[in-house]
Amino acid sequence: MLKHEQYDVAIVGGGIGGLMAAFRLKESAAGLHICLIEKGAPLERRKCPLIAKTARTCVRCPSCAIMEGLAGAGAFSDGKYVISTEYGGWLTEFLSPETVLDYIEQADRILVSFGATTQRFQPSDTLKKLCLQHDLHMSQAQLKHLGTDSNFDTMRHMVESLRDQCEIETHTTVTDVDREAHIVHLRGREGERSITAKHIIFAVGRVGSGFFSNWCEKNGVELSNNQVDVGVRVELPSSIWEDFSRQIYEPKIWYRSKQYGDTTRMFCFNDRGSVVAENTAGVLTVNGHSYRDEARKTQNSNFALLSTIRFTQPFRQPIEYARHVASLANLISGGSVLVQRLGDLENGRRTDESRLAQSTTRPTLDAVPGDLSLCMPKRQLDNIVETLHALDSIAPGSANYDTLLYGVECKYYSARPAAEDFELAGCRNIYAVGDGAGFTRSLSQAAANGLYVADKILGRNV
Ligand SMILES: Cc1cc2nc3c(=O)[nH]c(=O)nc-3n(C[C@H](O)[C@H](O)[C@H](O)COP(=O)(O)OP(=O)(O)OC[C@H]3O[C@@H](n4cnc5c(N)ncnc54)[C@H](O)[C@@H]3O)c2cc1C
């Protein structure tokens, strides 16, 4: 229960963006009264039945432990920390690349002080050249791999250190914010109440983007968004990509398909990892994890292969579109996610239990064998198959018959609010940071964004 009724700063959302903002504010101005409000559970109580292996399929918990709770969507993430501005978000549309990189480095130093590894993977010009020779384009970045388990520990140490300095309220949802009076309305286990704060930071992540967009619309803050990425999670034996993963850890490669001229991206690579299902507001999609702990590693690697769709007028609901595609996969799999062998897909037949049993690639997720062509639009599926064959030329075996495709994976980008230096248009001292505001799509940029806005509140970077 929050102790006060008035705060200097209220932070909505306890993901890496919100936590970094709280950390910087307390580190620099110990006297400030700060509260951080998180709708999900404390970190140590976040238990996904699928990860804990107490359920075989997603049981659709009222609050998804993967996406919500202290440490946000990053809590069970692979903890790949991108030290580059080449990908991971759009902060360079607002700040110089040097400033963004400087903040990413600052956030990294904070994470290291809480136990994150100092080991960095360097980009490889040789591999980039190999890709170019096959009309594939690889993004270059320094990268750290915290690993799901040690990333979790790092965030736990950070939250523990903050608890002494800032009031953290979990299981409490911010339901509204009065933009003039700065009243923050909360709903928690004890019912409804409100507080006031001089400064308010929305750091609600992808899971809170619907709430945040509605709030912006209600309060006259203009929004823009027209992009969504839809595709599959690819799983194959880890040896196929090990020439890349050993050198750069995470290959991020994009390809322009010959058939449609669309961009398809390979990213979110998990070496010797597992495929997981995640529940985003009631719709099941797929994702991937990998652990540093040798005992939890698998024989397979997985990555996202998603085709980018940019809608034009009059359609303005890219997220709803992706959710419909993913819901179809949920529908035909009886409330789960689908898995299909590439060879079966190309031969126009369903993967069933007996065909899956013959697969030399053993699935790491208990998904329902089926037919992706029944739920994914032809254009995206064609792009994915064409891209897999292009990838096969640099990592032979990528387009094997038994390459497993799980569907559907989507990356939604939250609608972006009109803002001046992250202060929402027409809303004095109300800011937005991170994935929920469509400014970022990675741990490093969300962290950098949180630190930057905290500095802005402190009057440091004006
Ligand atoms: C499975 C998975 C793996 C990933 N792996 C990586 C990776 O390896 N590397 C990488 O860079 N990125 C990864 N990402 C993306 C990364 O996690 C996000 O970019 C990052 O967490 C964004 O941080 P954020 O603070 O903006 O939002 P989030 O981390 O999403 O945090 C937002 C928080 O706000 C809370 N919230 C929302 N609405 C409200 C409300 N109304 N009231 C109170 N609280 C609210 C939510 O419960 C959530 O905890 C991964 C994401 C997922 C889901």
The ligand as an SDF file (V2000), in Angstrom:
LIG
                    3D

 53 58  0  0  0  0  0  0  0  0999 V2000
    9.6840  -13.2440  -24.3070 C   0  0  0  0  0  0  0  0  0  0  0  0
   10.3840  -11.9440  -24.6230 C   0  0  0  0  0  0  0  0  0  0  0  0
   11.7530  -11.9460  -24.8820 C   0  0  0  0  0  0  0  0  0  0  0  0
   12.4280  -10.7500  -25.1620 C   0  0  0  0  0  0  0  0  0  0  0  0
   13.7810  -10.7850  -25.3440 N   0  0  0  0  0  0  0  0  0  0  0  0
   14.4630   -9.6380  -25.5030 C   0  0  0  0  0  0  0  0  0  0  0  0
   15.8900   -9.6310  -25.5700 C   0  0  0  0  0  0  0  0  0  0  0  0
   16.5440  -10.6600  -25.4450 O   0  0  0  0  0  0  0  0  0  0  0  0
   16.5340   -8.4460  -25.7770 N   0  0  0  0  0  0  0  0  0  0  0  0
   15.8420   -7.2780  -25.9070 C   0  0  0  0  0  0  0  0  0  0  0  0
   16.4830   -6.2270  -26.0770 O   0  0  0  0  0  0  0  0  0  0  0  0
   14.4840   -7.2390  -25.7910 N   0  0  0  0  0  0  0  0  0  0  0  0
   13.7860   -8.3850  -25.5980 C   0  0  0  0  0  0  0  0  0  0  0  0
   12.4190   -8.3550  -25.4910 N   0  0  0  0  0  0  0  0  0  0  0  0
   11.7480   -7.0520  -25.5450 C   0  0  0  0  0  0  0  0  0  0  0  0
   11.9650   -6.3350  -24.2100 C   0  0  0  0  0  0  0  0  0  0  0  0
   11.5590   -7.1720  -23.1540 O   0  0  0  0  0  0  0  0  0  0  0  0
   11.2080   -5.0190  -24.2250 C   0  0  0  0  0  0  0  0  0  0  0  0
   11.7030   -4.2400  -25.3060 O   0  0  0  0  0  0  0  0  0  0  0  0
   11.3760   -4.2470  -22.9100 C   0  0  0  0  0  0  0  0  0  0  0  0
   10.9930   -5.0360  -21.8190 O   0  0  0  0  0  0  0  0  0  0  0  0
   10.5690   -2.9590  -22.9270 C   0  0  0  0  0  0  0  0  0  0  0  0
   10.6670   -2.3270  -21.6730 O   0  0  0  0  0  0  0  0  0  0  0  0
    9.5210   -1.3460  -21.1450 P   0  0  0  0  0  0  0  0  0  0  0  0
    9.9610   -0.8830  -19.8080 O   0  0  0  0  0  0  0  0  0  0  0  0
    9.2170   -0.3410  -22.1750 O   0  0  0  0  0  0  0  0  0  0  0  0
    8.2010   -2.2320  -21.0270 O   0  0  0  0  0  0  0  0  0  0  0  0
    7.8920   -3.6050  -20.2680 P   0  0  0  0  0  0  0  0  0  0  0  0
    9.1210   -4.3370  -19.9760 O   0  0  0  0  0  0  0  0  0  0  0  0
    6.8420   -4.2830  -21.0720 O   0  0  0  0  0  0  0  0  0  0  0  0
    7.2610   -3.1270  -18.8730 O   0  0  0  0  0  0  0  0  0  0  0  0
    6.0350   -2.4670  -18.7870 C   0  0  0  0  0  0  0  0  0  0  0  0
    5.3860   -2.8100  -17.4480 C   0  0  0  0  0  0  0  0  0  0  0  0
    4.2720   -1.9340  -17.2620 O   0  0  0  0  0  0  0  0  0  0  0  0
    3.2400   -2.6650  -16.6030 C   0  0  0  0  0  0  0  0  0  0  0  0
    1.9640   -1.9790  -16.8860 N   0  0  0  0  0  0  0  0  0  0  0  0
    1.3450   -1.8790  -18.0680 C   0  0  0  0  0  0  0  0  0  0  0  0
    0.2130   -1.1540  -17.9510 N   0  0  0  0  0  0  0  0  0  0  0  0
    0.1220   -0.8070  -16.6480 C   0  0  0  0  0  0  0  0  0  0  0  0
   -0.8470   -0.0750  -15.8930 C   0  0  0  0  0  0  0  0  0  0  0  0
   -1.9380    0.4590  -16.4570 N   0  0  0  0  0  0  0  0  0  0  0  0
   -0.6440    0.0810  -14.5570 N   0  0  0  0  0  0  0  0  0  0  0  0
    0.4630   -0.4490  -13.9560 C   0  0  0  0  0  0  0  0  0  0  0  0
    1.4040   -1.1630  -14.6320 N   0  0  0  0  0  0  0  0  0  0  0  0
    1.2390   -1.3330  -15.9600 C   0  0  0  0  0  0  0  0  0  0  0  0
    3.3270   -4.0450  -17.2290 C   0  0  0  0  0  0  0  0  0  0  0  0
    2.7430   -5.0250  -16.3850 O   0  0  0  0  0  0  0  0  0  0  0  0
    4.8440   -4.2320  -17.3950 C   0  0  0  0  0  0  0  0  0  0  0  0
    5.4150   -4.9090  -16.2940 O   0  0  0  0  0  0  0  0  0  0  0  0
   11.7090   -9.5250  -25.2080 C   0  0  0  0  0  0  0  0  0  0  0  0
   10.3230   -9.5120  -24.9620 C   0  0  0  0  0  0  0  0  0  0  0  0
    9.6640  -10.7040  -24.6690 C   0  0  0  0  0  0  0  0  0  0  0  0
    8.1890  -10.6660  -24.3880 C   0  0  0  0  0  0  0  0  0  0  0  0
  1  2  1  0
  2  3  1  0
  2 52  2  0
  3  4  2  0
  4  5  1  0
  4 50  1  0
  5  6  2  0
  6  7  1  0
  6 13  1  0
  7  8  2  0
  7  9  1  0
  9 10  1  0
 10 11  2  0
 10 12  1  0
 12 13  2  0
 13 14  1  0
 14 15  1  0
 14 50  1  0
 15 16  1  0
 16 17  1  0
 16 18  1  0
 18 19  1  0
 18 20  1  0
 20 21  1  0
 20 22  1  0
 22 23  1  0
 23 24  1  0
 24 25  2  0
 24 26  1  0
 24 27  1  0
 27 28  1  0
 28 29  2  0
 28 30  1  0
 28 31  1  0
 31 32  1  0
 32 33  1  0
 33 34  1  0
 33 48  1  0
 34 35  1  0
 35 36  1  0
 35 46  1  0
 36 37  1  0
 36 45  1  0
 37 38  2  0
 38 39  1  0
 39 40  1  0
 39 45  2  0
 40 41  1  0
 40 42  2  0
 42 43  1  0
 43 44  2  0
 44 45  1  0
 46 47  1  0
 46 48  1  0
 48 49  1  0
 50 51  2  0
 51 52  1  0
 52 53  1  0
M  END
$$$$
